[in-house]
Amino acid sequence: MQVFVNFVPQKLLTMKRIIYVLLAPALGLIACNNQSASSSSKADSTTKETAKEPNIKEENVSYTADGTTMNGYVAYDASKEGKRPGVLVVHEWWGLNDYPKMRARKLAELGYVAMAVDMYGNGKTVDNPDDAGKMAGPFYQNPQMAKSRFDAALNKLKTYAQVDTANIAAIGYCFGGGIVLNTARLGEKLRGVVSFHGNLVGTPADKNLLKAKILVCHGADDQFVKPQEVAQFKKQMDSIGADYTFKQYPNATHAFTNPNATAAGQKFKIPIAYNAAADSASWNDMKSFFAKIFR
């Protein structure tokens, strides 16, 4: 009996050694994988901890133009370090209301320093087409006055330490679209301008003056900007070899980017309406345009 008892443990010990030798590499691999997974998890955690959440800072700013106080609005991501491109936003004929400010915030979320421009002065806004036409009219009649006020906003934007002054663009909506095109044709030193459902024909096209690249985002069903104006604009741009892109969105009317346009159109019986698809497509076209023009 004693021999049997001593023999069994010895045999089991030998078998355990054999199993350990066979399994050791696998056990080591599992341990390495666990360690690697743990390290990866720690790295991901560290990355999340060090990544800065966007911190959009909004500021109401005052500046002067032609003896008039202008009340603008600036937005930028305060968590972002270093200089970045600046973008001016010119309002519709309603004035500097919440809509262009919303667009400025969205541009700040994209990493730009954005400034919503006060073209009328003293932060004036209007709420009906008759008053809007009276406010906007002088700027169409006197493009140099419009440029003077635009220049004042541009100079204010350049005072921000975060702005790369060699990389500034402008976007405009309706009335504002016409303003940015006019100022570009008058020789404004901008990397580019984007007109959203804006008036197209205004200041003359001059190859010696035009420096900015142009993107036009136009609604195919816009009843305010007729096909004849579109054709005239393209002819003018082509005649001077301008660097421009013309985008047209189906089923989109005037003011197609503004979510409030449908209600305003119904209230005042004017052919304007919001188009979500065209709004999204034109914003994406603007982003692609900026990616190309900013160095």
C-alpha positions as CSV (number, residue, x, y, z in Angstrom):
1,M,0.0,0.0,0.0
2,Q,2.8,2.4,0.8
3,V,4.4,1.9,-2.6
4,F,1.1,2.7,-4.3
5,V,0.5,5.9,-2.4
6,N,4.0,7.2,-3.1
7,F,3.7,6.3,-6.8
8,V,0.5,8.2,-7.6
9,P,1.6,11.6,-6.4
10,Q,4.9,11.3,-8.3
11,K,3.0,10.5,-11.5
12,L,0.6,13.4,-10.9
13,L,3.5,15.7,-10.3
14,T,5.1,14.7,-13.6
15,M,1.9,15.3,-15.5
16,K,1.5,18.7,-13.9
17,R,5.0,19.7,-15.1
18,I,4.2,18.5,-18.6
19,I,0.9,20.5,-18.7
20,Y,2.7,23.6,-17.3
21,V,5.4,23.4,-20.0
22,L,2.7,23.1,-22.7
23,L,0.5,25.9,-21.4
24,A,3.2,28.4,-20.4
25,P,3.4,30.2,-23.8
26,A,-0.3,30.6,-23.9
27,L,-0.5,31.9,-20.4
28,G,2.2,34.4,-21.2
29,L,0.4,35.6,-24.3
30,I,-2.8,36.1,-22.3
31,A,-0.9,38.1,-19.7
32,C,0.7,40.2,-22.4
33,N,-2.7,40.8,-24.0
34,N,-4.3,41.8,-20.7
35,Q,-1.4,44.2,-20.0
36,S,-1.7,45.6,-23.5
37,A,-5.4,46.1,-23.2
38,S,-4.9,47.7,-19.8
39,S,-2.3,50.1,-21.3
40,S,-4.5,50.9,-24.2
41,S,-7.4,51.6,-21.8
42,K,-5.1,53.9,-19.8
43,A,-4.0,55.7,-22.9
44,D,-7.5,56.3,-24.1
45,S,-8.4,57.6,-20.7
46,T,-5.4,59.9,-20.7
47,T,-6.4,61.2,-24.2
48,K,-9.9,61.9,-23.1
49,E,-8.7,63.7,-20.0
50,T,-6.2,65.9,-22.0
51,A,-8.7,66.7,-24.9
52,K,-10.2,70.1,-24.3
53,E,-13.9,70.6,-24.6
54,P,-15.0,73.5,-26.8
55,N,-15.5,76.7,-24.9
56,I,-17.4,79.1,-27.1
57,K,-16.9,82.7,-25.9
58,E,-19.4,85.3,-27.0
59,E,-18.7,89.0,-26.9
60,N,-20.8,92.1,-27.8
61,V,-18.3,94.6,-29.3
62,S,-18.6,98.3,-30.3
63,Y,-16.6,100.1,-33.0
64,T,-17.2,103.2,-35.1
65,A,-17.6,103.9,-38.8
66,D,-18.3,107.2,-40.4
67,G,-19.0,108.7,-36.9
68,T,-21.6,106.0,-36.2
69,T,-21.4,103.5,-33.4
70,M,-21.6,99.9,-34.6
71,N,-22.6,97.1,-32.3
72,G,-21.1,93.8,-33.5
73,Y,-20.9,90.3,-32.0
74,V,-17.8,88.1,-31.8
75,A,-17.6,84.3,-31.1
76,Y,-14.6,82.0,-30.8
77,D,-13.5,78.8,-29.1
78,A,-11.5,79.9,-26.0
79,S,-10.2,76.4,-25.5
80,K,-8.4,76.5,-28.8
81,E,-4.8,77.7,-28.8
82,G,-3.0,79.7,-31.5
83,K,-4.1,81.9,-34.4
84,R,-6.9,80.8,-36.7
85,P,-8.8,82.2,-39.7
86,G,-11.4,84.9,-39.1
87,V,-14.8,85.1,-40.8
88,L,-17.1,88.2,-41.0
89,V,-20.9,87.5,-41.1
90,V,-23.1,90.1,-42.8
91,H,-26.8,90.0,-41.9
92,E,-30.0,89.9,-44.0
93,W,-31.9,93.1,-44.5
94,W,-33.5,92.6,-41.1
95,G,-30.3,93.8,-39.4
96,L,-28.1,92.2,-36.9
97,N,-30.6,90.0,-35.1
98,D,-30.2,86.5,-33.6
99,Y,-29.8,84.7,-37.0
100,P,-26.4,86.0,-38.0
101,K,-25.2,85.6,-34.4
102,M,-26.2,81.9,-34.6
103,R,-24.2,81.6,-37.7
104,A,-21.2,83.2,-36.0
105,R,-21.4,80.7,-33.1
106,K,-21.5,77.8,-35.6
107,L,-18.4,79.2,-37.3
108,A,-16.7,79.4,-33.9
109,E,-17.6,75.7,-33.3
110,L,-15.7,75.0,-36.5
111,G,-12.6,76.7,-35.1
112,Y,-12.9,80.1,-36.6
113,V,-13.0,83.6,-35.0
114,A,-16.4,84.9,-36.3
115,M,-17.8,88.4,-36.1
116,A,-21.4,89.3,-37.0
117,V,-21.3,92.7,-38.6
118,D,-23.6,95.6,-37.8
119,M,-24.1,97.3,-41.1
120,Y,-27.0,99.6,-40.1
121,G,-25.3,101.0,-37.0
122,N,-26.4,101.2,-33.3
123,G,-27.6,97.6,-33.6
124,K,-30.7,98.6,-35.5
125,T,-33.0,95.8,-36.6
126,V,-36.4,95.9,-38.4
127,D,-39.3,93.4,-38.5
128,N,-41.1,94.1,-41.7
129,P,-40.2,94.3,-45.4
130,D,-41.0,98.0,-45.9
131,D,-38.6,99.1,-43.1
132,A,-36.1,96.6,-44.3
133,G,-36.1,98.0,-47.8
134,K,-35.6,101.5,-46.5
135,M,-32.7,100.4,-44.3
136,A,-31.0,98.3,-47.0
137,G,-31.6,100.7,-49.9
138,P,-28.8,103.3,-49.2
139,F,-26.2,100.5,-49.1
140,Y,-27.1,99.3,-52.6
141,Q,-27.1,102.9,-53.9
142,N,-23.7,103.7,-52.2
143,P,-21.5,100.6,-52.3
144,Q,-18.5,102.7,-51.0
145,M,-20.5,103.5,-47.8
146,A,-21.2,99.8,-47.4
147,K,-17.5,99.1,-47.9
148,S,-16.5,101.7,-45.3
149,R,-18.7,100.0,-42.7
150,F,-17.5,96.6,-43.7
151,D,-13.9,97.9,-43.4
152,A,-14.6,99.1,-39.8
153,A,-15.8,95.6,-38.9
154,L,-12.8,94.0,-40.6
155,N,-10.4,96.2,-38.7
156,K,-12.1,95.3,-35.4
157,L,-11.8,91.6,-36.1
158,K,-8.1,92.0,-36.8
159,T,-7.6,93.4,-33.3
160,Y,-8.2,89.9,-31.8
161,A,-4.9,88.2,-31.0
162,Q,-6.5,84.8,-32.0
163,V,-7.1,86.0,-35.6
164,D,-4.7,85.1,-38.4
165,T,-5.0,88.3,-40.3
166,A,-3.6,86.8,-43.5
167,N,-6.6,84.4,-43.5
168,I,-9.9,86.2,-43.4
169,A,-13.1,85.6,-45.3
170,A,-16.7,86.9,-45.2
171,I,-20.1,85.3,-45.7
172,G,-23.4,87.1,-46.1
173,Y,-27.1,86.3,-46.3
174,C,-29.5,87.9,-48.8
175,F,-28.7,91.6,-48.3
176,G,-25.4,90.5,-46.7
177,G,-24.6,88.2,-49.7
178,G,-24.8,91.2,-52.0
179,I,-22.7,93.3,-49.6
180,V,-19.8,90.7,-49.5
181,L,-19.9,90.4,-53.3
182,N,-19.8,94.2,-53.8
183,T,-17.0,94.7,-51.3
184,A,-15.0,91.9,-53.0
185,R,-15.4,93.5,-56.4
186,L,-14.3,96.8,-54.9
187,G,-11.0,95.2,-54.0
188,E,-11.4,94.1,-50.4
189,K,-8.4,92.0,-49.3
190,L,-10.1,88.8,-48.3
191,R,-9.2,85.1,-49.0
192,G,-12.8,84.5,-50.1
193,V,-16.4,85.4,-49.8
194,V,-19.6,83.3,-49.7
195,S,-23.0,84.7,-50.7
196,F,-26.0,82.8,-49.5
197,H,-29.1,83.7,-51.6
198,G,-27.7,87.1,-52.1
199,N,-28.1,89.7,-54.8
200,L,-25.5,89.0,-57.5
201,V,-25.2,92.1,-59.7
202,G,-23.9,95.4,-58.2
203,T,-20.4,96.8,-58.4
204,P,-18.6,96.3,-61.7
205,A,-16.3,93.3,-62.2
206,D,-12.7,94.5,-62.4
207,K,-9.9,92.0,-62.7
208,N,-7.5,94.6,-61.2
209,L,-9.6,94.9,-58.1
210,L,-11.0,91.5,-57.3
211,K,-8.7,89.5,-55.0
212,A,-11.1,87.2,-53.2
213,K,-12.2,83.8,-54.4
214,I,-16.0,83.6,-54.6
215,L,-18.6,81.0,-53.7
216,V,-22.3,81.7,-54.6
217,C,-25.0,79.5,-52.9
218,H,-28.2,80.2,-54.9
219,G,-31.7,78.8,-54.7
220,A,-32.9,77.5,-58.0
221,D,-36.4,78.8,-57.3
222,D,-35.3,82.2,-56.0
223,Q,-37.9,84.8,-57.3
224,F,-35.9,87.8,-56.1
225,V,-32.8,86.9,-58.0
226,K,-34.0,86.2,-61.5
227,P,-32.2,83.9,-64.0
228,Q,-31.2,87.0,-66.0
229,E,-29.2,88.2,-63.0
230,V,-27.6,84.8,-62.6
231,A,-26.6,84.9,-66.3
232,Q,-25.3,88.4,-66.0
233,F,-23.2,87.6,-62.9
234,K,-21.6,84.6,-64.5
235,K,-20.8,86.6,-67.7
236,Q,-19.2,89.3,-65.7
237,M,-17.1,86.8,-63.6
238,D,-16.1,84.9,-66.7
239,S,-15.1,88.1,-68.5
240,I,-12.4,88.9,-65.9
241,G,-11.3,85.3,-65.3
242,A,-12.6,85.4,-61.7
243,D,-12.0,82.4,-59.4
244,Y,-15.6,81.7,-58.5
245,T,-17.9,78.7,-57.9
246,F,-21.7,78.9,-58.5
247,K,-23.8,76.4,-56.6
248,Q,-27.5,76.1,-57.2
249,Y,-29.9,74.1,-55.0
250,P,-33.1,72.6,-56.3
251,N,-36.5,73.6,-54.8
252,A,-34.8,76.4,-52.8
253,T,-36.3,79.8,-52.7
254,H,-34.9,83.1,-51.4
255,A,-33.7,83.0,-47.8
256,F,-33.5,79.2,-47.9
257,T,-31.0,79.0,-45.0
258,N,-33.0,80.8,-42.4
259,P,-35.4,78.6,-40.3
260,N,-37.6,81.7,-39.7
261,A,-38.0,82.4,-43.4
262,T,-41.2,80.3,-43.9
263,A,-43.1,82.0,-41.2
264,A,-42.0,85.4,-42.4
265,G,-42.9,84.6,-46.0
266,Q,-46.4,83.5,-44.9
267,K,-46.8,86.6,-42.7
268,F,-45.8,89.1,-45.3
269,K,-46.8,87.2,-48.4
270,I,-43.4,87.2,-49.9
271,P,-41.8,84.2,-51.7
272,I,-39.2,83.1,-49.1
273,A,-39.0,79.8,-47.3
274,Y,-36.6,77.6,-45.4
275,N,-35.2,74.5,-47.1
276,A,-33.3,72.2,-44.7
277,A,-31.6,70.2,-47.5
278,A,-30.3,73.3,-49.2
279,D,-29.3,74.8,-45.9
280,S,-27.2,71.8,-45.0
281,A,-25.7,71.4,-48.5
282,S,-24.7,75.0,-48.8
283,W,-23.1,75.0,-45.3
284,N,-21.1,72.0,-46.3
285,D,-20.1,73.7,-49.5
286,M,-18.9,76.7,-47.5
287,K,-16.8,74.4,-45.3
288,S,-15.2,72.8,-48.3
289,F,-14.6,76.3,-49.8
290,F,-12.9,77.4,-46.6
291,A,-10.7,74.3,-46.5
292,K,-9.4,75.3,-49.9
293,I,-8.8,79.0,-49.5
294,F,-7.3,79.2,-46.0
295,R,-3.6,78.5,-46.0
